[in-house]
Amino acid sequence: MAEPVPAGSDVSAGTYVCTNCGYELGVQSSESIPPCPECSNGAWRTASGGDAADDPYPGR
Ligand SMILES: [Zn+2]
């Protein structure tokens, strides 16, 4: 998964941080990540979980 993660990407459960305002978004399961609810920014950084540390699907 590329960093930052663009809004609309299918992401794994984890915590994502808005690259613009720092809003933390918790994603419970695999779903499309929305734009930031605080500032409508469309880029996320993986804080925990997701595909960052233990990537079960390398190369995706
Ligand atoms: Zn934001």
PDB file of the backbone (N, CA, C, O) and the ligand in Angstrom, with CONECT records:
HET     ZN  A 101       1
ATOM      1  N   MET A   1       0.848  -1.208   0.000  1.00  0.00           N
ATOM      2  CA  MET A   1       0.000   0.000   0.000  1.00  0.00           C
ATOM      3  C   MET A   1       0.875   1.246   0.000  1.00  0.00           C
ATOM      4  O   MET A   1       1.774   1.386   0.829  1.00  0.00           O
ATOM      5  N   ALA A   2       0.612   2.120  -0.908  1.00  0.00           N
ATOM      6  CA  ALA A   2       1.420   3.333  -0.997  1.00  0.00           C
ATOM      7  C   ALA A   2       1.097   4.279   0.156  1.00  0.00           C
ATOM      8  O   ALA A   2      -0.016   4.293   0.681  1.00  0.00           O
ATOM      9  N   GLU A   3       2.071   5.044   0.523  1.00  0.00           N
ATOM     10  CA  GLU A   3       1.865   6.080   1.528  1.00  0.00           C
ATOM     11  C   GLU A   3       2.121   7.437   0.875  1.00  0.00           C
ATOM     12  O   GLU A   3       3.108   7.561   0.150  1.00  0.00           O
ATOM     13  N   PRO A   4       1.299   8.451   1.085  1.00  0.00           N
ATOM     14  CA  PRO A   4       0.066   8.346   1.865  1.00  0.00           C
ATOM     15  C   PRO A   4      -1.008   7.566   1.114  1.00  0.00           C
ATOM     16  O   PRO A   4      -0.968   7.429  -0.109  1.00  0.00           O
ATOM     17  N   VAL A   5      -1.975   7.058   1.892  1.00  0.00           N
ATOM     18  CA  VAL A   5      -3.077   6.298   1.324  1.00  0.00           C
ATOM     19  C   VAL A   5      -4.133   7.278   0.808  1.00  0.00           C
ATOM     20  O   VAL A   5      -4.638   8.090   1.582  1.00  0.00           O
ATOM     21  N   PRO A   6      -4.472   7.221  -0.460  1.00  0.00           N
ATOM     22  CA  PRO A   6      -5.496   8.123  -0.978  1.00  0.00           C
ATOM     23  C   PRO A   6      -6.893   7.714  -0.541  1.00  0.00           C
ATOM     24  O   PRO A   6      -7.182   6.523  -0.424  1.00  0.00           O
ATOM     25  N   ALA A   7      -7.772   8.699  -0.296  1.00  0.00           N
ATOM     26  CA  ALA A   7      -9.162   8.415   0.043  1.00  0.00           C
ATOM     27  C   ALA A   7      -9.793   7.595  -1.066  1.00  0.00           C
ATOM     28  O   ALA A   7      -9.532   7.820  -2.248  1.00  0.00           O
ATOM     29  N   GLY A   8     -10.632   6.638  -0.673  1.00  0.00           N
ATOM     30  CA  GLY A   8     -11.269   5.765  -1.640  1.00  0.00           C
ATOM     31  C   GLY A   8     -10.557   4.445  -1.791  1.00  0.00           C
ATOM     32  O   GLY A   8     -11.074   3.522  -2.419  1.00  0.00           O
ATOM     33  N   SER A   9      -9.354   4.347  -1.209  1.00  0.00           N
ATOM     34  CA  SER A   9      -8.625   3.082  -1.267  1.00  0.00           C
ATOM     35  C   SER A   9      -9.262   2.068  -0.339  1.00  0.00           C
ATOM     36  O   SER A   9      -9.803   2.423   0.708  1.00  0.00           O
ATOM     37  N   ASP A  10      -9.195   0.811  -0.727  1.00  0.00           N
ATOM     38  CA  ASP A  10      -9.599  -0.258   0.177  1.00  0.00           C
ATOM     39  C   ASP A  10      -8.467  -0.494   1.148  1.00  0.00           C
ATOM     40  O   ASP A  10      -7.347  -0.807   0.742  1.00  0.00           O
ATOM     41  N   VAL A  11      -8.756  -0.344   2.448  1.00  0.00           N
ATOM     42  CA  VAL A  11      -7.720  -0.481   3.462  1.00  0.00           C
ATOM     43  C   VAL A  11      -8.085  -1.571   4.451  1.00  0.00           C
ATOM     44  O   VAL A  11      -9.247  -1.965   4.556  1.00  0.00           O
ATOM     45  N   SER A  12      -7.098  -2.051   5.168  1.00  0.00           N
ATOM     46  CA  SER A  12      -7.328  -3.026   6.227  1.00  0.00           C
ATOM     47  C   SER A  12      -7.616  -2.291   7.522  1.00  0.00           C
ATOM     48  O   SER A  12      -7.408  -1.082   7.628  1.00  0.00           O
ATOM     49  N   ALA A  13      -8.103  -3.045   8.516  1.00  0.00           N
ATOM     50  CA  ALA A  13      -8.372  -2.459   9.815  1.00  0.00           C
ATOM     51  C   ALA A  13      -7.105  -1.846  10.390  1.00  0.00           C
ATOM     52  O   ALA A  13      -6.017  -2.411  10.281  1.00  0.00           O
ATOM     53  N   GLY A  14      -7.269  -0.673  11.008  1.00  0.00           N
ATOM     54  CA  GLY A  14      -6.111  -0.001  11.577  1.00  0.00           C
ATOM     55  C   GLY A  14      -6.436   1.450  11.845  1.00  0.00           C
ATOM     56  O   GLY A  14      -7.587   1.873  11.740  1.00  0.00           O
ATOM     57  N   THR A  15      -5.412   2.208  12.191  1.00  0.00           N
ATOM     58  CA  THR A  15      -5.593   3.621  12.465  1.00  0.00           C
ATOM     59  C   THR A  15      -4.861   4.428  11.411  1.00  0.00           C
ATOM     60  O   THR A  15      -3.695   4.176  11.107  1.00  0.00           O
ATOM     61  N   TYR A  16      -5.555   5.388  10.868  1.00  0.00           N
ATOM     62  CA  TYR A  16      -4.992   6.232   9.827  1.00  0.00           C
ATOM     63  C   TYR A  16      -5.051   7.680  10.268  1.00  0.00           C
ATOM     64  O   TYR A  16      -6.020   8.109  10.894  1.00  0.00           O
ATOM     65  N   VAL A  17      -4.011   8.432   9.941  1.00  0.00           N
ATOM     66  CA  VAL A  17      -3.908   9.820  10.366  1.00  0.00           C
ATOM     67  C   VAL A  17      -3.915  10.722   9.139  1.00  0.00           C
ATOM     68  O   VAL A  17      -3.155  10.516   8.192  1.00  0.00           O
ATOM     69  N   CYS A  18      -4.789  11.727   9.175  1.00  0.00           N
ATOM     70  CA  CYS A  18      -4.872  12.696   8.087  1.00  0.00           C
ATOM     71  C   CYS A  18      -3.525  13.397   7.924  1.00  0.00           C
ATOM     72  O   CYS A  18      -2.937  13.871   8.896  1.00  0.00           O
ATOM     73  N   THR A  19      -3.045  13.456   6.679  1.00  0.00           N
ATOM     74  CA  THR A  19      -1.747  14.088   6.451  1.00  0.00           C
ATOM     75  C   THR A  19      -1.839  15.606   6.576  1.00  0.00           C
ATOM     76  O   THR A  19      -0.817  16.283   6.683  1.00  0.00           O
ATOM     77  N   ASN A  20      -3.056  16.142   6.562  1.00  0.00           N
ATOM     78  CA  ASN A  20      -3.224  17.593   6.614  1.00  0.00           C
ATOM     79  C   ASN A  20      -3.450  18.111   8.031  1.00  0.00           C
ATOM     80  O   ASN A  20      -2.767  19.037   8.470  1.00  0.00           O
ATOM     81  N   CYS A  21      -4.421  17.510   8.760  1.00  0.00           N
ATOM     82  CA  CYS A  21      -4.789  18.060  10.058  1.00  0.00           C
ATOM     83  C   CYS A  21      -4.476  17.119  11.217  1.00  0.00           C
ATOM     84  O   CYS A  21      -4.585  17.519  12.376  1.00  0.00           O
ATOM     85  N   GLY A  22      -4.089  15.877  10.928  1.00  0.00           N
ATOM     86  CA  GLY A  22      -3.723  14.955  11.991  1.00  0.00           C
ATOM     87  C   GLY A  22      -4.892  14.213  12.597  1.00  0.00           C
ATOM     88  O   GLY A  22      -4.725  13.516  13.597  1.00  0.00           O
ATOM     89  N   TYR A  23      -6.063  14.344  12.020  1.00  0.00           N
ATOM     90  CA  TYR A  23      -7.240  13.615  12.508  1.00  0.00           C
ATOM     91  C   TYR A  23      -6.972  12.115  12.449  1.00  0.00           C
ATOM     92  O   TYR A  23      -6.481  11.603  11.443  1.00  0.00           O
ATOM     93  N   GLU A  24      -7.299  11.413  13.540  1.00  0.00           N
ATOM     94  CA  GLU A  24      -7.105   9.970  13.575  1.00  0.00           C
ATOM     95  C   GLU A  24      -8.401   9.258  13.234  1.00  0.00           C
ATOM     96  O   GLU A  24      -9.432   9.476  13.871  1.00  0.00           O
ATOM     97  N   LEU A  25      -8.339   8.410  12.229  1.00  0.00           N
ATOM     98  CA  LEU A  25      -9.502   7.654  11.804  1.00  0.00           C
ATOM     99  C   LEU A  25      -9.256   6.175  12.044  1.00  0.00           C
ATOM    100  O   LEU A  25      -8.296   5.598  11.533  1.00  0.00           O
ATOM    101  N   GLY A  26     -10.145   5.566  12.837  1.00  0.00           N
ATOM    102  CA  GLY A  26     -10.049   4.131  13.077  1.00  0.00           C
ATOM    103  C   GLY A  26     -10.899   3.383  12.077  1.00  0.00           C
ATOM    104  O   GLY A  26     -12.092   3.651  11.938  1.00  0.00           O
ATOM    105  N   VAL A  27     -10.288   2.454  11.387  1.00  0.00           N
ATOM    106  CA  VAL A  27     -11.006   1.629  10.420  1.00  0.00           C
ATOM    107  C   VAL A  27     -11.135   0.232  11.004  1.00  0.00           C
ATOM    108  O   VAL A  27     -10.138  -0.393  11.367  1.00  0.00           O
ATOM    109  N   GLN A  28     -12.374  -0.257  11.092  1.00  0.00           N
ATOM    110  CA  GLN A  28     -12.640  -1.521  11.786  1.00  0.00           C
ATOM    111  C   GLN A  28     -12.335  -2.735  10.928  1.00  0.00           C
ATOM    112  O   GLN A  28     -11.806  -3.729  11.425  1.00  0.00           O
ATOM    113  N   SER A  29     -12.658  -2.664   9.672  1.00  0.00           N
ATOM    114  CA  SER A  29     -12.453  -3.818   8.801  1.00  0.00           C
ATOM    115  C   SER A  29     -12.126  -3.300   7.412  1.00  0.00           C
ATOM    116  O   SER A  29     -12.076  -2.093   7.174  1.00  0.00           O
ATOM    117  N   SER A  30     -11.911  -4.211   6.526  1.00  0.00           N
ATOM    118  CA  SER A  30     -11.572  -3.817   5.163  1.00  0.00           C
ATOM    119  C   SER A  30     -12.708  -3.012   4.549  1.00  0.00           C
ATOM    120  O   SER A  30     -13.821  -3.514   4.390  1.00  0.00           O
ATOM    121  N   GLU A  31     -12.429  -1.790   4.215  1.00  0.00           N
ATOM    122  CA  GLU A  31     -13.425  -0.925   3.605  1.00  0.00           C
ATOM    123  C   GLU A  31     -12.703   0.215   2.917  1.00  0.00           C
ATOM    124  O   GLU A  31     -11.500   0.406   3.096  1.00  0.00           O
ATOM    125  N   SER A  32     -13.450   0.969   2.129  1.00  0.00           N
ATOM    126  CA  SER A  32     -12.853   2.127   1.478  1.00  0.00           C
ATOM    127  C   SER A  32     -12.696   3.238   2.493  1.00  0.00           C
ATOM    128  O   SER A  32     -13.630   3.568   3.224  1.00  0.00           O
ATOM    129  N   ILE A  33     -11.509   3.808   2.530  1.00  0.00           N
ATOM    130  CA  ILE A  33     -11.259   4.893   3.481  1.00  0.00           C
ATOM    131  C   ILE A  33     -11.850   6.186   2.920  1.00  0.00           C
ATOM    132  O   ILE A  33     -11.627   6.507   1.753  1.00  0.00           O
ATOM    133  N   PRO A  34     -12.608   6.937   3.743  1.00  0.00           N
ATOM    134  CA  PRO A  34     -13.259   8.155   3.254  1.00  0.00           C
ATOM    135  C   PRO A  34     -12.301   9.340   3.310  1.00  0.00           C
ATOM    136  O   PRO A  34     -11.224   9.233   3.896  1.00  0.00           O
ATOM    137  N   PRO A  35     -12.674  10.457   2.713  1.00  0.00           N
ATOM    138  CA  PRO A  35     -11.905  11.682   2.932  1.00  0.00           C
ATOM    139  C   PRO A  35     -11.984  12.082   4.396  1.00  0.00           C
ATOM    140  O   PRO A  35     -12.903  11.664   5.101  1.00  0.00           O
ATOM    141  N   CYS A  36     -11.046  12.873   4.858  1.00  0.00           N
ATOM    142  CA  CYS A  36     -11.028  13.324   6.243  1.00  0.00           C
ATOM    143  C   CYS A  36     -12.313  14.069   6.587  1.00  0.00           C
ATOM    144  O   CYS A  36     -12.691  15.004   5.882  1.00  0.00           O
ATOM    145  N   PRO A  37     -13.004  13.654   7.689  1.00  0.00           N
ATOM    146  CA  PRO A  37     -14.240  14.329   8.087  1.00  0.00           C
ATOM    147  C   PRO A  37     -13.986  15.733   8.637  1.00  0.00           C
ATOM    148  O   PRO A  37     -14.908  16.543   8.726  1.00  0.00           O
ATOM    149  N   GLU A  38     -12.753  16.015   9.000  1.00  0.00           N
ATOM    150  CA  GLU A  38     -12.437  17.314   9.588  1.00  0.00           C
ATOM    151  C   GLU A  38     -12.094  18.348   8.517  1.00  0.00           C
ATOM    152  O   GLU A  38     -12.560  19.486   8.579  1.00  0.00           O
ATOM    153  N   CYS A  39     -11.291  17.959   7.550  1.00  0.00           N
ATOM    154  CA  CYS A  39     -10.790  18.960   6.599  1.00  0.00           C
ATOM    155  C   CYS A  39     -10.955  18.531   5.146  1.00  0.00           C
ATOM    156  O   CYS A  39     -10.519  19.233   4.234  1.00  0.00           O
ATOM    157  N   SER A  40     -11.595  17.358   4.928  1.00  0.00           N
ATOM    158  CA  SER A  40     -11.851  16.876   3.570  1.00  0.00           C
ATOM    159  C   SER A  40     -10.583  16.547   2.795  1.00  0.00           C
ATOM    160  O   SER A  40     -10.617  16.367   1.578  1.00  0.00           O
ATOM    161  N   ASN A  41      -9.465  16.470   3.511  1.00  0.00           N
ATOM    162  CA  ASN A  41      -8.228  16.043   2.872  1.00  0.00           C
ATOM    163  C   ASN A  41      -8.387  14.596   2.392  1.00  0.00           C
ATOM    164  O   ASN A  41      -9.087  13.802   3.021  1.00  0.00           O
ATOM    165  N   GLY A  42      -7.755  14.271   1.316  1.00  0.00           N
ATOM    166  CA  GLY A  42      -7.915  12.929   0.750  1.00  0.00           C
ATOM    167  C   GLY A  42      -6.665  12.086   0.814  1.00  0.00           C
ATOM    168  O   GLY A  42      -6.452  11.233  -0.048  1.00  0.00           O
ATOM    169  N   ALA A  43      -5.830  12.304   1.817  1.00  0.00           N
ATOM    170  CA  ALA A  43      -4.613  11.510   1.948  1.00  0.00           C
ATOM    171  C   ALA A  43      -4.418  11.112   3.400  1.00  0.00           C
ATOM    172  O   ALA A  43      -4.552  11.935   4.305  1.00  0.00           O
ATOM    173  N   TRP A  44      -4.100   9.842   3.613  1.00  0.00           N
ATOM    174  CA  TRP A  44      -3.947   9.302   4.954  1.00  0.00           C
ATOM    175  C   TRP A  44      -2.594   8.642   5.120  1.00  0.00           C
ATOM    176  O   TRP A  44      -2.042   8.051   4.191  1.00  0.00           O
ATOM    177  N   ARG A  45      -2.076   8.761   6.337  1.00  0.00           N
ATOM    178  CA  ARG A  45      -0.853   8.065   6.695  1.00  0.00           C
ATOM    179  C   ARG A  45      -1.227   6.923   7.637  1.00  0.00           C
ATOM    180  O   ARG A  45      -2.058   7.104   8.528  1.00  0.00           O
ATOM    181  N   THR A  46      -0.633   5.768   7.453  1.00  0.00           N
ATOM    182  CA  THR A  46      -0.936   4.630   8.318  1.00  0.00           C
ATOM    183  C   THR A  46      -0.244   4.802   9.661  1.00  0.00           C
ATOM    184  O   THR A  46       0.982   4.896   9.730  1.00  0.00           O
ATOM    185  N   ALA A  47      -1.059   4.842  10.760  1.00  0.00           N
ATOM    186  CA  ALA A  47      -0.490   4.980  12.092  1.00  0.00           C
ATOM    187  C   ALA A  47      -0.262   3.620  12.717  1.00  0.00           C
ATOM    188  O   ALA A  47       0.784   3.377  13.318  1.00  0.00           O
ATOM    189  N   SER A  48      -1.232   2.734  12.579  1.00  0.00           N
ATOM    190  CA  SER A  48      -1.082   1.377  13.086  1.00  0.00           C
ATOM    191  C   SER A  48      -1.997   0.463  12.301  1.00  0.00           C
ATOM    192  O   SER A  48      -2.970   0.914  11.697  1.00  0.00           O
ATOM    193  N   GLY A  49      -1.685  -0.814  12.309  1.00  0.00           N
ATOM    194  CA  GLY A  49      -2.493  -1.745  11.560  1.00  0.00           C
ATOM    195  C   GLY A  49      -2.336  -1.497  10.073  1.00  0.00           C
ATOM    196  O   GLY A  49      -1.246  -1.203   9.580  1.00  0.00           O
ATOM    197  N   GLY A  50      -3.469  -1.625   9.362  1.00  0.00           N
ATOM    198  CA  GLY A  50      -3.405  -1.429   7.929  1.00  0.00           C
ATOM    199  C   GLY A  50      -2.433  -2.401   7.305  1.00  0.00           C
ATOM    200  O   GLY A  50      -2.275  -3.533   7.761  1.00  0.00           O
ATOM    201  N   ASP A  51      -1.795  -1.946   6.270  1.00  0.00           N
ATOM    202  CA  ASP A  51      -0.857  -2.811   5.575  1.00  0.00           C
ATOM    203  C   ASP A  51       0.581  -2.421   5.875  1.00  0.00           C
ATOM    204  O   ASP A  51       1.505  -2.833   5.174  1.00  0.00           O
ATOM    205  N   ALA A  52       0.766  -1.623   6.922  1.00  0.00           N
ATOM    206  CA  ALA A  52       2.082  -1.048   7.147  1.00  0.00           C
ATOM    207  C   ALA A  52       3.078  -2.065   7.710  1.00  0.00           C
ATOM    208  O   ALA A  52       4.093  -2.358   7.077  1.00  0.00           O
ATOM    209  N   ALA A  53       2.787  -2.602   8.899  1.00  0.00           N
ATOM    210  CA  ALA A  53       3.778  -3.421   9.577  1.00  0.00           C
ATOM    211  C   ALA A  53       3.823  -4.841   9.029  1.00  0.00           C
ATOM    212  O   ALA A  53       4.847  -5.295   8.518  1.00  0.00           O
ATOM    213  N   ASP A  54       2.714  -5.517   9.143  1.00  0.00           N
ATOM    214  CA  ASP A  54       2.645  -6.903   8.703  1.00  0.00           C
ATOM    215  C   ASP A  54       1.770  -6.977   7.465  1.00  0.00           C
ATOM    216  O   ASP A  54       0.553  -7.127   7.572  1.00  0.00           O
ATOM    217  N   ASP A  55       2.359  -6.878   6.328  1.00  0.00           N
ATOM    218  CA  ASP A  55       1.579  -6.871   5.108  1.00  0.00           C
ATOM    219  C   ASP A  55       1.255  -8.294   4.682  1.00  0.00           C
ATOM    220  O   ASP A  55       2.141  -9.020   4.232  1.00  0.00           O
ATOM    221  N   PRO A  56      -0.008  -8.704   4.816  1.00  0.00           N
ATOM    222  CA  PRO A  56      -0.373 -10.065   4.425  1.00  0.00           C
ATOM    223  C   PRO A  56      -0.465 -10.217   2.910  1.00  0.00           C
ATOM    224  O   PRO A  56      -0.483 -11.334   2.392  1.00  0.00           O
ATOM    225  N   TYR A  57      -0.522  -9.099   2.209  1.00  0.00           N
ATOM    226  CA  TYR A  57      -0.604  -9.150   0.760  1.00  0.00           C
ATOM    227  C   TYR A  57       0.503  -8.311   0.148  1.00  0.00           C
ATOM    228  O   TYR A  57       0.225  -7.235  -0.381  1.00  0.00           O
ATOM    229  N   PRO A  58       1.731  -8.760   0.203  1.00  0.00           N
ATOM    230  CA  PRO A  58       2.838  -7.957  -0.328  1.00  0.00           C
ATOM    231  C   PRO A  58       2.636  -7.672  -1.801  1.00  0.00           C
ATOM    232  O   PRO A  58       2.204  -8.528  -2.572  1.00  0.00           O
ATOM    233  N   GLY A  59       2.957  -6.465  -2.160  1.00  0.00           N
ATOM    234  CA  GLY A  59       2.853  -6.086  -3.555  1.00  0.00           C
ATOM    235  C   GLY A  59       1.525  -5.512  -3.947  1.00  0.00           C
ATOM    236  O   GLY A  59       1.330  -5.113  -5.095  1.00  0.00           O
ATOM    237  N   ARG A  60       0.574  -5.463  -2.978  1.00  0.00           N
ATOM    238  CA  ARG A  60      -0.718  -4.888  -3.312  1.00  0.00           C
ATOM    239  C   ARG A  60      -0.701  -3.391  -3.121  1.00  0.00           C
ATOM    240  O   ARG A  60      -1.711  -2.727  -3.356  1.00  0.00           O
TER     241      ARG A  60
HETATM  242 ZN    ZN A 101      -7.842  16.241   7.978  1.00  0.00          ZN2+
END
